[in-house]
Structures are given as C-alpha cells and as structure tokens.
Amino acid sequence: MTEEQRIITANISRIRERIRQAAEKAGRSAENIALIAVTKYATAPQTRAVSLAGLKDLGESRPQALWDKSSTLAEDSIRWHLVGHLQRNKVTRTIAITHLIHSVDSIRLLKEIESESGKLGHVTNVLLEINISGDAEKHGFVPGDVEEAFDFISTLKNTRVAGLMAMASREGGRSVAQKEFAAVRSLRDRLSENLPDNASLDELSLGMSGDLEEAILEGATMVRIGRALFENL
C-alpha cells in the first residue's frame, strides 16, 4: 500500500466512524447511510486509491471529469454519481455511465433525460435538487414549486425519481444547515403523501464534510464527502 492509499484509507475510516456516531445519536443504523466519495479535486490515482480502499460510490461535479475518470478507471467497478450541475447538451453521455444523478434541477432537464434515456432503452435514476437556502447562485427547484413538477414526473417512462438532494447555505454554520436539512425532510414527507406510482422519495442526499452529522440527524440516506477524504495528502 502506498502512503497515499494509507492516508485515504485512514480518512475513510474516520468518516465512517463519524457516520456511525451520528447514526447512533439519531437512533438509526449506519448501514442505511451511503457514503458518496466526491472526487472533483482528486487526481485519477487518488480516485483509484479511494476505490481500492473499498469505497465504490464516487461522485463528480462536472460531467466531463466524470466521463474522463470513468474511462480511466473502467476496471474498478465504480458506481458513478453526478452531484453537480448537468447541462442538457451533456445528458446523453452522462446517463449512459451514471448510477445516479443527484442534481436534476428543472423540468427542462427532466425532459431531456427522459428523451435520451428512451433512446438508450434504459431507466435513469435521479434525485431532484432543492434550492433550500434560496441562494440565487445555486441551482434547484424552489421548495414551493416542486410539487407541481410531479404532474410531469408522473408521465415519465424512462426516468425514475428516487429522492431529493440539497446543499446547506454557505453562511450560518451547522445550526443553519440542520434547519435547512430539516426543511428538506419535511418537504419530502409532504410530497410523499401524494406521489405518482413511478416515483419514490426514499433517498435524501444531504450533508458534506462539514455538516454530515446534522444531515444524518435529519434523515440523510446519502452524504457527499470530498474534503475530509483527502486531508493530509
């Protein structure tokens, strides 16, 4: 094992312990919380080190980086997640290699994913991104508008909505993050009362390196961790 692999393996162990402790505090099982390794700033060798350490759910923010790394690491049995903004002209190549798209932020993007998924003959799994902070610089559905999206979602045949994703505000720290994650959970609970047959909201993709504990307390089933994975490299 290289020194880089040793450091990354140790970092993963620390993160999993944080997840375990947070889950215990929330009265939940850590086994029901997926760790998504966000490798947007990692080199291909560092990304492979994450895979060799046994973490196979890897997330990229940029479609081009996802394409490149999935090709370079094609033998590593990685489940790729797109966690950043997806432009419609990059849908076709992205859905062909992605396990889950966390960042579907508009009806227009849903339409493109549905069309291209139909051409490929498969079902694409997605999460709806919610702009819970109201930050004008962030993408995502406005919480008050997302319910209307399910009228369109009910017509989809090749796109499956599996849950919601959100990012906390940059300002305000952990207390603000927890309030926003709680708001996403409440939105999920409300939406779940009247879902079409082709959608579920089982997944909540919430929390990053600095606020994963708050996310887990509010029901996150996935946490997206980047910075803490690569500390001390």
Secondary structure, 3 states (H helix, E strand, C coil): CCHHHHHHHHHHHHHHHHHHHHHHHHCCCHHHCEEEEECCCCCHHHHHHHHHCCCCEEEECCHHHHHHHHHHCHHHCCEEEECCCCCHHHHHHHHCCCCEEEEECCHHHHHHHHHHHHHHCCCEEEEEEECCCCCCCCCCECCCCHHHHHHHHCCCCCEEEEEEECCCCCCCHHHHHHHHHHHHHHHHHHHHHHCCCCEEEEEEECCCCCCHHHHHHCCCCEEEECHHHCCCC
